[in-house]
Amino acid sequence: MLTINREVQSELMMLTMEEIIPEKSLFRKIDKAIDFTFIYEAVKELYCLDNGRPSLDPVVLFKLVFIQTLDGIKSMRKTCEKIEVDAEYRWFLGIPFGEKTPHFSTFSKNYERRFQGSDIFETIFIEIVNQAINKGLVGGEIFYTDSTHKKANANKNKHYASIVEVVKKRRIWLEEEINQERLLQGKKAYRYKDESELKTIKVSPADPESGYYHRDLKEKGYMYLDHRTVDDKSNIIVDAHITKGNVHDSQPYISRLKYLKKTFQFEIKAVALDSGYNSLDIKKYLLDKGIFGVIGYRRTGSKNSRDFKSQFKYQATNDYYYSKETGEVLVYQGLIDRNGYKTYTNQDKSLVMRRHLKVDIEEQYRANRLSIKGKELYRRRKETVERSFADSKQNHGYRYALVRGLKKNQDYTWLVCAAQNMKNIALKTVKV
């Protein structure tokens, strides 16, 4: 039988906002799981208590961004248009039908005049993580870190050239060990000094603080990078650090680990990273701190050099190499270069092998990677940090930077990740 709906737009309905919103609503779960009252104390110093016009409730102000993020709405303008007619959004904000909703420019104007330069965004992110910790959703021992790019609001085909000075990073600890080895061999110590070079880079006229991103098999253009760390237990985001798109993954890693320990007092026991973090500095730091590290394999050297090296076996007791086939010995000649490579040769010096002074660190990480524990940790990366990025991009509008500038992108990222954590907390703690 054909059914035709009759017009009901003019009917009066006697319902409260509480009755309209279904029990399974994500926003109802978040409202039950998250205590937003801390925001009032956090922003108190940014408002005048006894002068000026009445402000919009600051909790409502930040909830505007959370709504935009949670439902992946592309702009604040579109978000505020939907709030006007969406009962679920109005209930979450505490604005009943009949009352005026905020203008789309409200948040941006408050950012420019009140919040810009403050740490309120980071404070909100940290408090949400602390609420997750209090609910038992953060283990605080095993972490996964990776980076993802988001497109800057800039044309990749328009740029101007800029010459910058790039200072070569020194490893003071390695230089000292190299010179100790030099002195043991009766040779003069190397004199190291700071080195730099001039480099020409592309800069976007529209967003000069973004960086030109170009990696193999990935799209090129002006980007920002989100260096994100998640906890193993429930995939709660515990850090999201924004850099330019041309910053290497390994550069901010050690400082962000220190940030985690300082901010949350985590006792970090294990980390898993992809091959982009295959850095001697990172490996040494993790070993010094007693942290079990698993880092993806990255092939180095040419095929010929790898094939040549595979023909020999190292004898650690007397520090020499010998041929697996002929037994020929390559002896350490007491020569070590400025980069820490020791030279081994046979008697007539027709065969030459190089071995780095700290190759023991590489061997330790190889053992970590091939261990049962290491394989399980590395497998978990795709279920944790990679899944977190996928959720951000697929569901929360994270493929594109909605604002320009490094600091502004960092501020918005704190709020985006706070919203993502809120959803995670609500889904895991609120049962309907």
C-alpha positions in Angstrom: 0.0 0.0 0.0 1.3 3.4 -0.9 2.0 5.7 2.0 2.2 9.4 1.6 3.4 11.5 4.6 1.2 14.4 5.4 2.6 17.8 6.2 3.6 18.1 9.9 5.8 21.2 9.9 3.2 23.3 11.6 2.3 20.9 14.4 3.0 22.0 17.9 5.2 19.6 19.9 5.4 19.7 23.7 8.9 18.2 24.2 11.8 19.3 26.3 15.4 19.3 24.8 16.2 16.5 27.2 13.5 14.3 25.6 14.5 15.1 22.0 18.1 13.9 22.3 18.5 10.1 22.1 20.4 8.2 24.8 22.9 6.9 22.3 23.9 10.4 21.2 27.7 10.9 21.1 27.3 14.4 22.5 25.2 13.1 25.4 27.9 10.5 26.2 30.6 13.2 26.0 28.6 15.5 28.3 28.4 12.7 30.8 32.0 11.6 30.6 33.8 15.0 30.5 33.9 17.7 33.1 34.1 21.0 31.3 34.0 23.2 34.4 37.8 23.5 34.6 37.7 25.8 31.6 36.2 28.6 33.7 39.2 28.6 36.1 41.6 28.3 33.2 40.3 31.4 31.3 39.6 33.5 34.4 42.7 35.7 33.9 41.8 36.4 30.3 38.4 38.0 31.1 37.6 41.3 33.0 35.5 40.4 36.0 33.8 43.7 36.6 33.8 45.7 33.3 32.7 45.4 29.7 29.8 43.7 28.0 28.7 40.2 29.1 30.7 37.6 27.2 29.6 34.3 25.7 30.1 31.5 28.1 33.7 30.3 27.5 32.6 26.6 27.7 30.1 27.2 24.9 32.9 29.0 22.9 35.2 26.0 23.0 32.4 23.5 22.5 31.8 25.2 19.1 35.2 23.9 18.0 34.6 20.5 19.5 31.3 20.2 17.6 33.1 21.2 14.3 35.8 18.7 15.0 33.6 15.8 16.2 31.4 15.9 13.1 34.2 16.9 10.7 32.5 20.1 9.5 34.6 22.1 7.1 34.2 25.6 8.5 33.0 27.5 11.6 30.4 29.3 9.4 28.8 26.0 8.4 29.0 24.7 12.0 27.1 27.7 13.3 24.5 27.4 10.5 23.9 23.8 11.6 23.7 24.7 15.3 20.7 26.9 14.5 18.6 24.0 13.5 20.2 20.9 15.2 18.6 19.9 18.5 21.6 17.8 19.5 24.1 20.6 19.0 21.8 23.0 20.9 21.4 20.6 23.8 25.2 20.1 24.0 25.7 23.9 24.1 22.8 24.5 26.5 21.0 26.8 24.1 17.3 26.0 23.7 15.2 26.7 20.6 14.1 30.3 20.6 17.5 31.6 21.8 20.0 33.1 19.5 23.0 30.9 18.6 26.6 32.3 18.4 27.8 34.1 15.2 30.4 32.2 13.2 33.0 34.9 13.8 32.7 34.7 17.6 35.4 32.1 18.1 37.9 33.8 15.7 37.4 37.2 17.2 37.9 35.8 20.7 41.0 34.1 19.5 42.4 37.3 18.1 41.5 39.6 21.0 41.7 37.2 24.0 43.3 33.8 23.5 46.1 34.4 21.0 49.5 34.0 22.7 48.0 32.3 25.7 48.4 28.6 26.7 44.7 28.0 27.2 44.5 25.5 24.2 47.4 23.4 25.6 45.8 23.6 29.1 42.5 22.2 27.8 44.3 19.4 26.0 46.3 18.5 29.1 43.3 18.5 31.3 41.4 16.1 29.0 44.4 13.7 29.0 44.4 14.0 32.8 40.7 13.1 32.9 41.5 10.0 30.8 44.3 9.1 33.2 41.9 9.4 36.1 39.5 7.1 34.4 42.2 4.5 33.9 42.4 4.8 30.2 46.2 5.7 30.0 48.8 3.2 30.9 51.7 5.7 30.8 54.4 3.1 30.0 54.2 2.2 26.2 53.9 4.9 23.5 53.8 5.1 19.7 54.9 8.2 17.8 54.6 9.1 14.1 54.0 12.1 12.0 51.4 13.0 9.4 51.1 15.9 7.0 48.1 18.2 6.6 47.9 20.6 3.6 48.5 24.2 4.3 46.2 26.8 2.9 48.7 27.7 0.2 49.1 27.2 -3.6 52.0 24.7 -4.1 52.8 26.2 -7.4 53.5 29.7 -6.0 56.7 30.4 -4.1 59.7 32.6 -3.7 63.2 31.5 -2.9 64.7 32.2 0.5 68.3 31.6 1.5 68.6 30.2 5.1 71.6 29.2 7.1 71.4 25.6 8.2 73.6 24.7 11.2 74.9 21.2 11.2 73.9 19.3 14.4 76.8 18.2 16.5 77.0 15.0 18.6 79.2 16.2 21.4 79.1 12.9 23.2 80.2 11.1 20.0 83.0 13.6 19.4 84.4 13.0 22.9 84.4 9.2 22.4 86.1 9.5 19.0 88.8 11.7 20.5 89.3 9.3 23.4 89.9 6.5 20.9 92.3 8.7 19.0 94.3 9.4 22.2 94.4 5.6 23.0 96.0 5.1 19.5 98.6 7.8 20.2 97.1 10.3 17.8 96.1 13.9 18.2 92.4 14.6 19.0 90.3 16.1 16.3 89.2 19.7 16.7 85.5 20.0 16.1 83.6 23.2 15.5 80.2 24.4 14.6 79.5 24.1 10.9 76.8 25.6 8.7 75.8 26.0 5.1 73.5 28.2 3.1 70.5 26.5 1.6 67.8 27.8 -0.8 64.3 26.8 0.2 60.8 27.4 -1.3 58.6 29.7 0.8 54.8 30.2 0.3 53.7 33.8 -0.1 50.3 32.9 1.3 51.6 31.0 4.4 55.3 31.6 4.9 55.3 29.5 8.1 54.3 26.3 6.3 57.1 24.1 4.9 57.5 22.6 1.4 56.9 18.9 1.9 58.6 16.4 -0.6 59.0 12.8 0.2 59.2 9.7 -2.0 55.8 8.3 -3.1 53.9 11.1 -1.3 52.3 14.3 -2.6 54.3 17.4 -2.6 53.2 20.9 -1.5 53.1 23.2 1.5 52.3 21.3 4.6 52.3 21.3 8.4 53.4 18.1 10.2 51.7 16.7 13.3 54.2 14.7 15.4 51.7 12.7 17.5 52.2 10.3 20.4 49.5 8.0 21.6 49.3 5.7 24.6 49.2 1.9 24.2 46.3 1.2 26.5 43.3 3.0 24.9 45.0 5.0 22.1 44.6 8.3 24.0 46.6 11.1 22.3 49.1 12.4 24.8 51.0 14.8 22.5 50.5 16.5 19.2 53.4 18.8 18.2 53.1 20.9 15.0 56.1 21.8 12.9 56.7 23.0 9.3 56.3 20.4 6.6 60.1 20.3 5.9 61.1 19.2 9.4 62.5 15.7 9.7 60.5 13.3 11.9 63.4 12.7 14.2 64.2 16.3 15.0 61.6 17.1 17.7 61.3 13.5 19.1 63.6 13.7 22.1 62.3 17.0 23.3 58.7 15.7 23.0 59.6 12.6 25.1 61.0 15.0 27.8 57.7 17.0 27.5 55.7 13.9 28.2 57.7 13.0 31.3 57.6 16.6 32.6 53.9 17.2 31.9 52.4 13.9 33.0 55.2 12.2 35.0 55.0 9.1 32.8 57.4 6.3 33.5 58.1 5.4 29.9 59.2 1.8 29.5 58.8 1.2 25.7 58.3 3.0 22.4 57.8 1.9 18.8 58.7 4.1 15.9 59.0 3.8 12.2 62.2 4.1 10.2 62.0 7.9 10.0 63.2 7.9 13.6 66.3 5.8 12.9 68.7 8.3 14.5 71.8 7.5 16.6 70.8 10.3 19.0 67.4 8.9 19.6 68.7 5.4 20.0 71.3 6.5 22.6 68.8 8.6 24.5 66.4 5.7 24.8 69.2 3.3 25.9 70.5 5.9 28.5 67.0 6.2 29.9 66.4 2.5 30.1 63.5 2.6 27.5 63.0 -0.4 25.2 62.9 1.0 21.7 61.8 -0.6 18.5 62.6 1.3 15.3 61.7 0.3 11.8 64.5 -1.1 9.6 66.1 1.2 7.0 68.6 -0.2 4.5 71.9 1.8 4.2 74.8 1.7 1.9 75.0 0.2 -1.6 74.2 -3.4 -2.5 77.9 -4.1 -3.2 79.0 -2.8 0.2 76.4 -4.9 1.9 77.4 -8.0 0.0 81.0 -7.4 0.8 80.4 -7.0 4.5 78.2 -10.1 4.6 81.3 -12.2 3.7 83.0 -11.3 7.0 82.3 -11.9 10.6 83.3 -9.6 13.5 85.3 -11.0 16.4 84.6 -8.7 19.4 87.2 -10.1 21.8 90.2 -9.1 19.7 88.5 -6.5 17.6 89.0 -7.9 14.0 87.1 -9.3 11.1 87.7 -12.6 9.4 86.4 -14.0 6.1 83.8 -16.7 6.5 85.1 -18.5 3.4 88.9 -18.2 3.6 89.5 -17.2 7.2 91.5 -14.1 6.0 91.8 -11.6 8.8 91.2 -7.8 8.7 92.8 -6.0 11.6 92.0 -2.6 13.1 94.7 -0.2 12.0 94.2 2.4 14.7 92.6 4.8 12.3 89.3 6.4 13.1 87.8 9.2 11.0 86.0 12.3 12.2 82.6 10.6 11.9 83.6 7.7 14.1 84.3 5.0 11.6 87.3 2.6 12.4 89.3 1.1 9.5 90.1 -2.6 9.2 92.4 -4.0 6.5 94.2 -7.3 5.6 98.0 -7.6 5.5 98.5 -6.1 2.0 95.7 -3.6 2.5 93.8 -4.8 -0.5 90.7 -5.3 1.5 89.2 -2.5 3.6 86.3 -2.7 6.1 84.8 0.2 8.1 83.0 -0.2 11.4 81.4 2.6 13.4 82.5 3.2 16.9 78.9 2.8 18.2 77.8 -0.1 16.1 76.9 -1.9 19.3 73.9 0.5 19.6 72.7 -0.6 16.1 73.1 -4.2 17.0 71.1 -3.7 20.2 68.2 -2.2 18.2 68.4 -4.9 15.6 68.0 -7.4 18.5 65.0 -5.4 19.8 63.3 -5.3 16.4 63.7 -9.1 15.9 62.6 -10.0 19.4 59.0 -11.3 20.1 58.3 -8.2 22.2 59.7 -5.9 19.5 57.6 -7.5 16.7 54.5 -7.2 18.8 55.2 -3.5 19.7 55.9 -2.6 16.1 52.7 -4.4 14.9 50.7 -2.3 17.4 51.7 0.9 15.6 49.1 0.4 12.9 46.4 -0.2 15.5 47.3 2.9 17.5 49.0 5.9 16.1 48.3 5.1 12.5 44.6 4.5 13.4 44.6 7.8 15.3 45.7 9.7 12.2 43.2 7.8 10.0 40.4 8.8 12.4 41.5 12.4 12.4 41.6 12.6 8.6 38.6 10.5 7.8 36.2 11.7 10.5 37.4 15.0 11.9 38.4 17.1 8.9 42.2 16.9 9.5 43.4 16.6 5.9 43.6 20.4 5.5 44.9 23.2 7.8 41.9 25.5 8.3 44.2 28.3 9.6 47.5 29.8 8.7 50.6 30.2 10.8 52.5 27.7 13.0 51.2 28.9 16.4 47.6 29.1 15.3 47.8 25.6 13.8 49.3 24.3 17.0 46.5 25.9 19.0 43.8 24.4 16.8 45.5 21.0 16.9 45.4 21.0 20.7 41.6 21.4 20.5 41.2 18.9 17.7 43.1 16.2 19.6 41.2 17.1 22.8 37.9 16.5 21.0 39.2 13.2 19.6 40.2 12.2 23.1 36.8 13.2 24.4 35.1 10.9 21.9 37.5 8.1 22.9 36.9 8.6 26.6 33.1 8.8 26.2 32.8 5.6 24.0 34.9 3.6 26.4 33.4 4.8 29.7 29.7 5.6 29.1 27.5 2.6 28.6 23.9 3.1 27.4 
